[in-house]
Amino acid sequence: MTPPNKIQPRPQLIYLVFGAETYHQEAVFSIASALACLRDTPDQALDIQVFSDNPEPYRLLPVHVRPLDEATRKAWSQPHGYHFRTKHVALRAVLEESQQALLIDTDTFFHCSPLKLFERVKPGTVLCNAFNQRYGAYTGSELHKSLAHILAERGLADDEMPLLNSGVIGLMHEDRELLDRSIALMDELYPLARGAYTLEEFCLGVAAYRKMEVAECTDLIHHYWSRKQLFRAKIRAWLRKHSDAPLTAEALDDTRRVTTRLPRPPRWQRLFYRSMTLSVPLQQRQFIREILYGCYQHSNEFDRACCEVWWDKARENAEQRLKQPLQQQQLASWLDHWMVKQLLGCRREAIYQHLSQQKSGA
């Protein structure tokens, strides 16, 4: 055990980032939003640690990068190769040397100073992103069908147990053994749960049930676990603008302009699109309306960056309705309708080229 006088008293904000460039982009923006909001509490400080396989994206940020090579990552995911297990191992390592630590997923950004989250990390309390429904609400899920009887027999869980979202996990040094319990449960239950994707946060909930208070923080952060492509488009636009100087006042201020709002046209505009597409063949109408959503000129530059996501989603939704791929000839025909040409104007060719390239590159 680390001697008490070696425990780091400052709060530790932790990211675990490896793999595709997208995750690093998310992490850089999340860190920038944290730094922007830290200006609201100038008399307080925290440390930011990033466990990563690539230090380059973080070179201009005031963070401590802890190298995470492939061998270490694989070791942390054993004995079953379950990569979400690494979250608990990384947090456990920091808590061994720190008084208070909080691990946050990359697909997040802050509404207020990160120190507001740490105010909810108290002895005997685990901070998570959110509570979900009770375990008993998911009787048809693999986690319930395969594990409920076993956990009930051992007195570990019942249908009243709240399920947690682990986009945030915050703990005190003295409560770090919670992670030992959750890791042990993951290792034991993984084969029985058939590798269920959400086993990590499920085991955190089991480990905490009846033993610790649980707090949440949906009011303090935004966790965009759905609609990811829209938020990623906003973040890429911020990075294009600020990646060379992410700590300027303009860059930090712009993190506040990447909002939680889904960039849809206002209601009156959507009604206009609906009325103007009534002359379009029924099979094509929803596709054209969603294409038009991507053409709306939002006042917010980061919302405008989502246009291609709308176009891609329009094609994806059309293919789901057709139950087959949208062929190039059919795509061209749909975009050649006289009303569609009038509505899209000069953007028609850019839309066609984008959707054609996306399909050929898929």
C-alpha positions as CSV (number, residue, x, y, z in Angstrom):
1,M,0.0,0.0,0.0
2,T,1.2,3.5,-0.8
3,P,2.3,5.4,2.3
4,P,-0.2,8.1,3.3
5,N,2.3,10.9,2.8
6,K,2.7,9.9,-0.8
7,I,-0.9,10.2,-1.7
8,Q,-1.6,13.0,-4.3
9,P,-4.1,15.3,-2.7
10,R,-5.2,17.0,-6.0
11,P,-8.1,15.6,-7.9
12,Q,-7.1,13.4,-10.8
13,L,-9.2,13.6,-14.1
14,I,-8.4,10.5,-16.1
15,Y,-8.8,9.5,-19.8
16,L,-8.1,6.1,-21.3
17,V,-7.6,6.5,-25.1
18,F,-6.3,4.0,-27.6
19,G,-7.0,2.8,-31.1
20,A,-8.7,4.8,-33.8
21,E,-8.0,8.5,-34.4
22,T,-11.7,9.3,-33.7
23,Y,-11.2,8.5,-30.0
24,H,-8.2,10.7,-29.7
25,Q,-10.2,13.6,-31.3
26,E,-13.0,13.1,-28.8
27,A,-10.5,13.1,-25.9
28,V,-8.7,16.2,-27.0
29,F,-12.0,18.1,-27.3
30,S,-13.3,16.7,-24.0
31,I,-10.0,17.9,-22.3
32,A,-10.3,21.3,-23.9
33,S,-13.9,21.7,-22.7
34,A,-12.7,20.7,-19.2
35,L,-10.0,23.4,-19.4
36,A,-12.4,26.0,-20.7
37,C,-14.8,25.3,-17.7
38,L,-11.9,25.3,-15.2
39,R,-11.7,29.0,-15.8
40,D,-14.9,29.2,-13.7
41,T,-13.0,28.0,-10.6
42,P,-9.6,29.8,-11.0
43,D,-8.7,29.3,-7.3
44,Q,-8.8,25.5,-7.6
45,A,-6.8,23.0,-9.6
46,L,-6.7,19.4,-10.8
47,D,-4.4,17.1,-12.7
48,I,-5.4,15.5,-16.0
49,Q,-3.9,12.1,-16.9
50,V,-4.2,10.4,-20.2
51,F,-3.5,6.7,-20.6
52,S,-2.8,6.4,-24.3
53,D,-1.0,4.5,-27.0
54,N,-0.3,7.8,-28.9
55,P,1.0,10.9,-27.0
56,E,1.1,13.1,-30.1
57,P,-2.5,14.4,-30.0
58,Y,-2.0,15.7,-26.5
59,R,1.4,17.5,-26.9
60,L,-0.2,21.0,-26.7
61,L,-2.4,20.2,-23.7
62,P,-1.4,20.5,-20.0
63,V,-1.8,16.8,-19.3
64,H,0.3,13.9,-18.1
65,V,0.4,11.2,-20.7
66,R,1.0,7.7,-19.3
67,P,2.1,5.4,-22.1
68,L,-0.2,2.4,-22.7
69,D,1.5,0.0,-25.0
70,E,-0.3,-2.9,-26.6
71,A,1.2,-5.5,-24.3
72,T,0.0,-3.5,-21.2
73,R,-3.5,-3.0,-22.7
74,K,-3.8,-6.7,-23.5
75,A,-2.7,-7.6,-20.0
76,W,-5.2,-5.3,-18.5
77,S,-8.0,-6.9,-20.6
78,Q,-7.2,-10.5,-19.5
79,P,-8.2,-13.2,-18.8
80,H,-10.9,-12.9,-21.5
81,G,-9.6,-10.0,-23.7
82,Y,-12.5,-7.8,-22.5
83,H,-11.2,-4.3,-23.4
84,F,-13.6,-2.4,-21.1
85,R,-11.9,-4.1,-18.1
86,T,-9.0,-1.7,-18.7
87,K,-11.1,1.2,-17.5
88,H,-11.2,-0.2,-14.0
89,V,-7.6,-1.2,-14.0
90,A,-6.5,2.3,-15.0
91,L,-8.6,4.0,-12.4
92,R,-7.5,1.6,-9.8
93,A,-3.8,2.4,-10.5
94,V,-4.4,6.1,-10.1
95,L,-6.4,5.7,-6.9
96,E,-3.5,3.8,-5.4
97,E,-1.5,7.0,-5.5
98,S,-4.2,9.7,-5.3
99,Q,-6.8,10.9,-2.8
100,Q,-9.6,11.3,-5.4
101,A,-9.8,10.2,-9.0
102,L,-12.4,10.3,-11.8
103,L,-12.3,8.4,-15.1
104,I,-14.4,9.9,-17.9
105,D,-15.1,8.5,-21.3
106,T,-13.8,10.4,-24.3
107,D,-17.3,11.0,-25.8
108,T,-18.1,13.7,-23.3
109,F,-17.9,17.4,-22.8
110,F,-18.4,19.6,-19.8
111,H,-21.1,22.1,-18.9
112,C,-19.2,23.4,-15.8
113,S,-15.9,23.2,-14.0
114,P,-14.8,19.5,-13.6
115,L,-14.3,20.3,-10.0
116,K,-18.0,20.3,-9.6
117,L,-18.0,16.6,-10.4
118,F,-15.3,16.0,-7.7
119,E,-17.6,17.6,-5.2
120,R,-19.8,14.6,-5.6
121,V,-17.0,12.1,-5.1
122,K,-17.1,11.5,-1.4
123,P,-16.2,8.6,1.0
124,G,-18.6,5.8,0.6
125,T,-19.9,7.2,-2.7
126,V,-19.3,6.2,-6.3
127,L,-20.0,8.8,-8.9
128,C,-21.3,7.5,-12.2
129,N,-22.7,9.2,-15.3
130,A,-26.3,8.2,-14.7
131,F,-28.6,5.6,-13.2
132,N,-30.6,3.6,-15.7
133,Q,-33.7,1.5,-15.0
134,R,-33.7,-1.3,-12.4
135,Y,-32.2,-4.7,-13.3
136,G,-35.7,-6.3,-13.4
137,A,-36.8,-4.0,-16.3
138,Y,-34.5,-6.0,-18.6
139,T,-35.7,-9.6,-18.0
140,G,-35.1,-10.4,-21.7
141,S,-31.5,-9.2,-21.8
142,E,-28.5,-11.6,-21.8
143,L,-27.3,-10.1,-18.5
144,H,-30.6,-11.0,-16.8
145,K,-31.2,-14.4,-18.4
146,S,-27.7,-15.7,-17.7
147,L,-26.8,-14.0,-14.4
148,A,-29.9,-13.0,-12.4
149,H,-30.4,-16.4,-10.7
150,I,-26.7,-16.8,-9.9
151,L,-26.4,-13.2,-8.4
152,A,-29.6,-13.6,-6.4
153,E,-28.5,-17.0,-4.9
154,R,-25.3,-15.3,-3.8
155,G,-27.1,-12.2,-2.4
156,L,-25.2,-9.9,-4.8
157,A,-28.1,-8.5,-6.8
158,D,-31.8,-8.6,-7.3
159,D,-34.3,-7.0,-9.7
160,E,-34.3,-3.7,-7.7
161,M,-30.6,-3.1,-8.4
162,P,-30.1,0.1,-10.4
163,L,-28.0,-0.3,-13.6
164,L,-25.3,2.3,-13.9
165,N,-23.8,4.2,-16.9
166,S,-20.0,4.2,-16.4
167,G,-19.2,7.1,-18.8
168,V,-18.0,8.6,-15.5
169,I,-16.5,6.6,-12.6
170,G,-15.4,8.7,-9.6
171,L,-14.0,7.3,-6.3
172,M,-12.0,8.2,-3.2
173,H,-8.7,6.5,-2.4
174,E,-10.3,4.6,0.6
175,D,-13.0,3.2,-1.7
176,R,-10.7,1.8,-4.4
177,E,-11.5,-1.8,-3.4
178,L,-14.8,-1.3,-5.1
179,L,-12.8,-1.7,-8.4
180,D,-11.2,-4.9,-7.1
181,R,-14.7,-6.3,-6.6
182,S,-15.9,-5.2,-10.0
183,I,-12.8,-6.5,-11.8
184,A,-13.2,-9.9,-10.1
185,L,-16.9,-10.0,-11.1
186,M,-16.0,-9.2,-14.7
187,D,-13.4,-12.0,-14.8
188,E,-15.9,-14.5,-13.3
189,L,-19.0,-13.6,-15.1
190,Y,-17.7,-12.8,-18.6
191,P,-18.0,-16.5,-19.9
192,L,-21.5,-16.8,-18.4
193,A,-22.6,-13.4,-19.9
194,R,-21.3,-14.4,-23.3
195,G,-19.2,-11.4,-23.5
196,A,-22.1,-8.9,-23.0
197,Y,-20.9,-5.4,-24.2
198,T,-22.1,-3.6,-21.0
199,L,-20.7,-6.2,-18.6
200,E,-18.2,-3.6,-17.2
201,E,-20.7,-1.1,-16.0
202,F,-23.1,-3.9,-14.9
203,C,-20.4,-5.3,-12.7
204,L,-19.7,-1.9,-11.3
205,G,-23.3,-1.7,-10.3
206,V,-23.3,-5.1,-8.7
207,A,-20.1,-4.3,-6.8
208,A,-21.6,-1.1,-5.4
209,Y,-25.1,-2.5,-4.7
210,R,-26.1,-2.1,-1.0
211,K,-22.5,-1.3,-0.2
212,M,-22.0,2.3,-1.5
213,E,-24.1,5.4,-2.2
214,V,-24.3,6.2,-5.9
215,A,-24.3,9.7,-7.3
216,E,-24.8,10.8,-10.9
217,C,-23.7,13.9,-13.0
218,T,-25.8,14.2,-16.1
219,D,-26.4,17.9,-15.2
220,L,-22.6,18.6,-15.3
221,I,-21.5,16.8,-18.5
222,H,-22.9,15.7,-21.8
223,H,-22.2,12.1,-22.7
224,Y,-23.1,11.7,-26.4
225,W,-23.3,7.9,-26.5
226,S,-26.0,8.2,-29.1
227,R,-26.0,10.4,-32.2
228,K,-22.3,10.1,-32.1
229,Q,-21.7,11.0,-35.8
230,L,-23.3,14.4,-35.4
231,F,-21.2,15.3,-32.3
232,R,-18.1,13.9,-33.9
233,A,-18.6,16.2,-36.9
234,K,-18.9,19.2,-34.6
235,I,-15.7,18.2,-32.9
236,R,-13.8,17.7,-36.1
237,A,-14.8,21.2,-37.1
238,W,-13.5,22.6,-33.8
239,L,-10.2,20.7,-34.3
240,R,-9.8,22.0,-37.9
241,K,-10.1,25.5,-36.5
242,H,-8.1,25.1,-33.3
243,S,-5.8,22.0,-33.3
244,D,-2.7,24.2,-33.7
245,A,-3.6,26.3,-30.7
246,P,-6.2,24.6,-28.5
247,L,-5.5,26.7,-25.4
248,T,-6.2,30.2,-26.8
249,A,-9.1,32.1,-25.4
250,E,-10.9,31.8,-28.7
251,A,-10.4,28.0,-28.8
252,L,-11.6,27.5,-25.3
253,D,-14.6,29.8,-25.8
254,D,-15.5,27.9,-28.9
255,T,-15.9,24.7,-26.9
256,R,-19.0,26.3,-25.4
257,R,-20.4,26.7,-28.9
258,V,-20.3,22.9,-29.5
259,T,-23.6,22.4,-27.9
260,T,-25.8,19.5,-27.0
261,R,-28.3,20.6,-29.5
262,L,-29.0,18.3,-32.4
263,P,-28.5,20.5,-35.5
264,R,-32.0,20.1,-37.1
265,P,-33.7,22.9,-39.0
266,P,-36.3,24.8,-37.0
267,R,-39.9,23.5,-37.1
268,W,-41.1,26.0,-39.6
269,Q,-38.3,25.1,-42.0
270,R,-39.1,21.4,-41.6
271,L,-42.7,22.1,-42.4
272,F,-41.6,24.0,-45.5
273,Y,-39.5,21.0,-46.6
274,R,-42.5,18.7,-46.0
275,S,-44.8,20.8,-48.1
276,M,-42.3,21.4,-50.9
277,T,-41.6,17.7,-51.3
278,L,-45.2,16.6,-51.7
279,S,-44.6,16.6,-55.5
280,V,-41.7,14.1,-55.1
281,P,-42.6,10.4,-55.4
282,L,-43.7,8.9,-52.0
283,Q,-40.8,6.5,-51.9
284,Q,-38.3,9.3,-52.1
285,R,-39.8,12.0,-49.9
286,Q,-38.2,11.1,-46.5
287,F,-34.8,10.7,-48.2
288,I,-35.0,14.2,-49.8
289,R,-36.3,15.8,-46.5
290,E,-33.3,14.4,-44.6
291,I,-31.0,15.6,-47.4
292,L,-32.5,19.0,-47.0
293,Y,-31.8,18.9,-43.2
294,G,-28.2,18.8,-44.1
295,C,-28.5,21.8,-46.3
296,Y,-29.9,24.2,-43.7
297,Q,-27.6,27.1,-43.0
298,H,-27.3,27.2,-39.2
299,S,-26.0,30.3,-37.5
300,N,-23.6,28.1,-35.5
301,E,-20.6,27.1,-37.5
302,F,-20.2,23.8,-35.7
303,D,-23.8,22.9,-36.4
304,R,-23.2,23.6,-40.1
305,A,-20.4,21.1,-40.0
306,C,-22.9,18.3,-39.6
307,C,-24.3,18.5,-43.1
308,E,-22.6,15.4,-44.5
309,V,-23.7,13.4,-41.5
310,W,-27.3,14.2,-42.4
311,W,-26.7,13.2,-46.0
312,D,-25.1,9.9,-45.0
313,K,-28.0,9.2,-42.6
314,A,-30.6,10.0,-45.3
315,R,-29.0,7.3,-47.5
316,E,-28.8,4.8,-44.6
317,N,-32.4,5.3,-43.7
318,A,-33.5,5.0,-47.3
319,E,-31.7,1.7,-47.7
320,Q,-33.3,0.4,-44.5
321,R,-36.7,1.2,-45.9
322,L,-35.9,-0.3,-49.3
323,K,-34.2,-3.3,-47.6
324,Q,-31.4,-3.1,-50.2
325,P,-28.6,-0.8,-51.2
326,L,-29.4,2.4,-53.0
327,Q,-27.8,2.0,-56.4
328,Q,-26.0,4.9,-58.1
329,Q,-28.4,5.1,-60.9
330,Q,-31.3,5.2,-58.5
331,L,-29.5,7.9,-56.4
332,A,-29.0,10.0,-59.5
333,S,-32.6,9.6,-60.5
334,W,-33.9,10.7,-57.1
335,L,-31.7,13.8,-57.1
336,D,-32.7,14.6,-60.7
337,H,-36.3,15.2,-59.9
338,W,-37.3,18.7,-61.0
339,M,-38.4,19.8,-57.5
340,V,-35.4,18.3,-55.9
341,K,-33.1,20.2,-58.3
342,Q,-34.9,23.4,-57.5
343,L,-34.7,22.8,-53.7
344,L,-31.0,21.7,-53.7
345,G,-29.7,24.2,-56.3
346,C,-25.9,24.2,-56.6
347,R,-25.6,21.8,-53.7
348,R,-27.1,19.0,-55.6
349,E,-23.8,18.0,-57.3
350,A,-21.8,18.1,-54.0
351,I,-24.4,15.9,-52.4
352,Y,-24.3,13.4,-55.2
353,Q,-20.5,13.3,-55.3
354,H,-20.4,12.8,-51.5
355,L,-22.9,10.0,-51.4
356,S,-21.3,8.3,-54.4
357,Q,-17.8,8.5,-52.8
358,Q,-19.1,7.3,-49.5
359,K,-20.7,4.2,-51.1
360,S,-17.7,3.3,-53.2
361,G,-15.4,3.7,-50.2
362,A,-17.5,1.6,-47.9
